[in-house]
Amino acid sequence: MKIAVTAASGKLGKAIIRELIAETGVENIVAIARNTGAPHLDSLDVRKGDYNKQEDFIKALDGVEKLIIISSSSEPDERIEQHRNIIKAAKFRNIKRIIYSSIIGNQDKTMFSNVVKSNRQTEKDIIDSGIPYTICRNGLYIDPDLEYIPHYIKDGAIINCAGDGIVSYTSRDELAYAYSKIAISKNHINKIYNLTGSPVTQAELAQQINSVYNTSLSFVDITPEEYMKSRKESLGSFVGSIIGGIYESIRQNHFNVKSDFKKITGRKHKTVKEMITEYKNKTL
Ligand SMILES: NC(=O)c1ccc[n+]([C@@H]2O[C@H](COP(=O)([O-])OP(=O)(O)OC[C@H]3O[C@@H](n4cnc5c(N)ncnc54)[C@H](OP(=O)(O)O)[C@@H]3O)[C@@H](O)[C@H]2O)c1
């Protein structure tokens, strides 16, 4: 049973491959990557896969039974065509199941909605292809927030426009665990799941960071307009509007959804405090 993972050079791909190796053995894994030289791919069956090149995937999917597609990070319109390249190659290769890493969220209310909309289009393209599927709508990763802790400490606060909105944070490691369970299972055919953790506000996130790092961060709420302006100035228009749109989405409670994590994995999702503690221990 060969299971292939796309974007294997990235952080989520790396984590999923690590979990799959533990579940099923290295001989069953095919790592598909645009950058085939990433060090963590060294001992694996690595195959070239640029999302812009359908022909790469026609070759890369030879002998593969199940395919985990990690969504592209390109501009939303570009992603749809990139994902179609992979889906068409999967159809040609008679892949038995596609497992797609999608995203939770609302399709038309914020600057993040175009990203959500493009993911929903890919979900539809997969369903329309007739290939059996499991669509997993990922929650927001907590990892970038944790990497940002030194900035929060410098500012003395978490500053964004999330208001009292609730977000059910997950992490790449928790997602990887769920993806590996789904990939090795015979179940989950033609299902759509939310892979999210336990819900918190930004003020609660600040408290949890304080309790692990012994800091005294507060949460400062600013307007979506102010936050969007500052993100675009720091990160450029494309990334800035995505980040601004994510916090606007939290403010509007778009990331507060019922989780299917326990149903799939058989265990509770880690709490925010557990994820912060693990991150601290890893980075000490
Ligand atoms: N839920 C969330 O909070 C959240 C947050 C961030 C991102 N995401 C989504 O989750 C995906 C994976 O996240 P991550 O943490 O693994 O991101 P990451 O570490 O930045 O990795 C992105 C991966 O996408 C690959 N990629 C980009 N363009 C490609 C192309 N044209 N063809 C083939 N591969 C391409 C990169 O390959 P190279 O090594 O060749 O560049 C890399 O492997 C992202 O792409 C994004 O859609 C979700």
The ligand as a Tripos MOL2 file, in Angstrom:
@<TRIPOS>MOLECULE
LIG
   48    52     1     0     0
SMALL
NO_CHARGES

@<TRIPOS>ATOM
      1 N1         -4.2150   26.0350    8.6500 N.am      1 LIG1
      2 C1         -3.3020   26.9690    8.7580 C.2       1 LIG1
      3 O1         -3.2170   27.7020    9.7720 O.2       1 LIG1
      4 C2         -2.2840   27.1560    7.6780 C.ar      1 LIG1
      5 C3         -1.2110   28.0210    7.8840 C.ar      1 LIG1
      6 C4         -0.2630   28.1570    6.8790 C.ar      1 LIG1
      7 C5         -0.4180   27.4480    5.6990 C.ar      1 LIG1
      8 N2         -1.4700   26.6190    5.5150 N.ar      1 LIG1
      9 C6         -1.6490   25.8100    4.2840 C.3       1 LIG1
     10 O2         -1.0340   24.5680    4.5340 O.3       1 LIG1
     11 C7         -0.0660   24.2770    3.5220 C.3       1 LIG1
     12 C8          1.1210   23.5520    4.1230 C.3       1 LIG1
     13 O3          1.6310   24.2990    5.1940 O.3       1 LIG1
     14 P1          3.1360   24.1480    5.6690 P.3       1 LIG1
     15 O4          3.1670   24.5640    7.0680 O.co2     1 LIG1
     16 O5          3.6920   22.8220    5.2890 O.co2     1 LIG1
     17 O6          3.8270   25.2730    4.7680 O.3       1 LIG1
     18 P2          5.3660   25.3850    4.3490 P.3       1 LIG1
     19 O7          6.2590   24.7640    5.3620 O.co2     1 LIG1
     20 O8          5.5780   26.8230    3.9910 O.co2     1 LIG1
     21 O9          5.4490   24.5060    3.0300 O.3       1 LIG1
     22 C9          4.8130   24.8560    1.8530 C.3       1 LIG1
     23 C10         5.0300   23.7090    0.9110 C.3       1 LIG1
     24 O10         4.3220   23.9770   -0.3000 O.3       1 LIG1
     25 C11         5.2080   23.6160   -1.3610 C.3       1 LIG1
     26 N3          4.8680   24.2950   -2.6010 N.ar      1 LIG1
     27 C12         4.6120   25.5990   -2.7960 C.ar      1 LIG1
     28 N4          4.3860   25.8030   -4.1230 N.ar      1 LIG1
     29 C13         4.5180   24.6010   -4.7380 C.ar      1 LIG1
     30 C14         4.4290   24.1550   -6.0800 C.ar      1 LIG1
     31 N5          4.1590   25.0020   -7.0890 N.pl3     1 LIG1
     32 N6          4.6050   22.8480   -6.3400 N.ar      1 LIG1
     33 C15         4.8910   21.9650   -5.3370 C.ar      1 LIG1
     34 N7          5.0170   22.3200   -4.0540 N.ar      1 LIG1
     35 C16         4.8270   23.6330   -3.7600 C.ar      1 LIG1
     36 C17         6.5700   24.0360   -0.8710 C.3       1 LIG1
     37 O11         7.5640   23.4330   -1.6890 O.3       1 LIG1
     38 P3          9.0710   24.0370   -1.8370 P.3       1 LIG1
     39 O12         9.8400   23.4520   -0.6730 O.co2     1 LIG1
     40 O13         9.5140   23.5370   -3.1470 O.co2     1 LIG1
     41 O14         8.9480   25.5400   -1.7710 O.co2     1 LIG1
     42 C18         6.5030   23.4790    0.5390 C.3       1 LIG1
     43 O15         6.7440   22.0920    0.5490 O.3       1 LIG1
     44 C19         0.2820   25.6460    2.9270 C.3       1 LIG1
     45 O16         0.7180   25.4960    1.6200 O.3       1 LIG1
     46 C20        -1.0280   26.3890    3.0540 C.3       1 LIG1
     47 O17        -1.8950   26.1050    1.9730 O.3       1 LIG1
     48 C21        -2.3940   26.4550    6.4900 C.ar      1 LIG1
@<TRIPOS>BOND
     1     1     2 1
     2     2     3 2
     3     2     4 1
     4     4     5 ar
     5     4    48 ar
     6     5     6 ar
     7     6     7 ar
     8     7     8 ar
     9     8     9 1
    10     8    48 ar
    11     9    10 1
    12     9    46 1
    13    10    11 1
    14    11    12 1
    15    11    44 1
    16    12    13 1
    17    13    14 1
    18    14    15 2
    19    14    16 1
    20    14    17 1
    21    17    18 1
    22    18    19 2
    23    18    20 1
    24    18    21 1
    25    21    22 1
    26    22    23 1
    27    23    24 1
    28    23    42 1
    29    24    25 1
    30    25    26 1
    31    25    36 1
    32    26    27 ar
    33    26    35 ar
    34    27    28 ar
    35    28    29 ar
    36    29    30 ar
    37    29    35 ar
    38    30    31 1
    39    30    32 ar
    40    32    33 ar
    41    33    34 ar
    42    34    35 ar
    43    36    37 1
    44    36    42 1
    45    37    38 1
    46    38    39 2
    47    38    40 1
    48    38    41 1
    49    42    43 1
    50    44    45 1
    51    44    46 1
    52    46    47 1
@<TRIPOS>SUBSTRUCTURE
     1 LIG1         1 GROUP 0 **** ****
